[in-house]
Amino acid sequence: MTMLISGIGALMGGGGAAAGTAAAGTAATAGTTAVATTAASTGLFGTGISASSILQGVAGFASAIAGLQGANAQAEGYEMQADVADMQATDEETKGVQRAGEIKRALSKALGENAVKFAAAGQLVGEGAAEDNANALEERAADDISVDRADADARAAMLRARSAGYRRVAKRTRSAGGIGFIGNALSSFG
């Protein structure tokens, strides 16, 4: 508006005053544009932070938290697998003890049958062939028990090693998640 009045004044011969008014109006418009441009480039409250950079930082931080939670969830999965392997190892040890008990019961039954058989034949149970047969039964049972115990111990040890491996992986996953969180958080605000 000021420019229009000063332009009309210049045409009408108002000359200098109108030119001064036009120059002031133009300077005011240029000043307003400069302030608006400066405000846009320096960001909110003159800090150099814009709304888009704040949103970008919040999104980056949320992504970092999501990554950390994902790593923790994955680590918990590995820890659950470790717990299952520990339970399987304990179960294997228990089954080994049960099998040893079954072998001992079978031995007692076989020794009883051996004694009955030789007694029915009129032979003394603690001597000769009856004794040799009983000793062979006991040796076979002892061998069976030791082989089964070794197998059970080996399977339990393998399961415990698997459990330890899962726990190491879980620990590394948590550590990597924490490092990733710190890196992502710093880069989102950097």
RARA-V772723 format. One record per residue. N is the residue number from 1. RES is the residue in one small letter. SS is DSSP state (helix for helix, strand for strand, loop for the rest). Layout:
# RARA-V772723
[[N,RES,SS] [N,RES,SS]]
This chain:
# RARA-V772723
[[1,m,loop] [2,t,helix] [3,m,helix] [4,l,helix] [5,i,helix] [6,s,helix] [7,g,helix] [8,i,helix] [9,g,helix] [10,a,helix] [11,l,helix] [12,m,helix] [13,g,loop] [14,g,loop] [15,g,helix] [16,g,helix] [17,a,helix] [18,a,helix] [19,a,helix] [20,g,helix] [21,t,helix] [22,a,helix] [23,a,helix] [24,a,helix] [25,g,helix] [26,t,helix] [27,a,helix] [28,a,helix] [29,t,helix] [30,a,helix] [31,g,helix] [32,t,helix] [33,t,helix] [34,a,helix] [35,v,helix] [36,a,helix] [37,t,helix] [38,t,helix] [39,a,helix] [40,a,helix] [41,s,helix] [42,t,helix] [43,g,loop] [44,l,helix] [45,f,helix] [46,g,helix] [47,t,loop] [48,g,loop] [49,i,loop] [50,s,loop] [51,a,helix] [52,s,helix] [53,s,helix] [54,i,helix] [55,l,helix] [56,q,helix] [57,g,helix] [58,v,helix] [59,a,helix] [60,g,helix] [61,f,helix] [62,a,helix] [63,s,helix] [64,a,helix] [65,i,helix] [66,a,helix] [67,g,helix] [68,l,helix] [69,q,helix] [70,g,helix] [71,a,helix] [72,n,helix] [73,a,helix] [74,q,helix] [75,a,helix] [76,e,helix] [77,g,helix] [78,y,helix] [79,e,helix] [80,m,helix] [81,q,helix] [82,a,helix] [83,d,helix] [84,v,helix] [85,a,helix] [86,d,helix] [87,m,helix] [88,q,helix] [89,a,helix] [90,t,helix] [91,d,helix] [92,e,helix] [93,e,helix] [94,t,helix] [95,k,helix] [96,g,helix] [97,v,helix] [98,q,helix] [99,r,helix] [100,a,helix] [101,g,helix] [102,e,helix] [103,i,helix] [104,k,helix] [105,r,helix] [106,a,helix] [107,l,helix] [108,s,helix] [109,k,helix] [110,a,helix] [111,l,helix] [112,g,helix] [113,e,helix] [114,n,helix] [115,a,helix] [116,v,helix] [117,k,helix] [118,f,helix] [119,a,helix] [120,a,helix] [121,a,loop] [122,g,loop] [123,q,loop] [124,l,loop] [125,v,loop] [126,g,loop] [127,e,loop] [128,g,helix] [129,a,helix] [130,a,helix] [131,e,helix] [132,d,helix] [133,n,helix] [134,a,helix] [135,n,helix] [136,a,helix] [137,l,helix] [138,e,helix] [139,e,helix] [140,r,helix] [141,a,helix] [142,a,helix] [143,d,helix] [144,d,helix] [145,i,helix] [146,s,helix] [147,v,helix] [148,d,helix] [149,r,helix] [150,a,helix] [151,d,helix] [152,a,helix] [153,d,helix] [154,a,helix] [155,r,helix] [156,a,helix] [157,a,helix] [158,m,helix] [159,l,helix] [160,r,helix] [161,a,helix] [162,r,helix] [163,s,helix] [164,a,helix] [165,g,helix] [166,y,helix] [167,r,helix] [168,r,helix] [169,v,helix] [170,a,helix] [171,k,helix] [172,r,helix] [173,t,helix] [174,r,helix] [175,s,helix] [176,a,helix] [177,g,helix] [178,g,helix] [179,i,helix] [180,g,helix] [181,f,helix] [182,i,helix] [183,g,helix] [184,n,helix] [185,a,helix] [186,l,helix] [187,s,helix] [188,s,helix] [189,f,helix] [190,g,loop]]
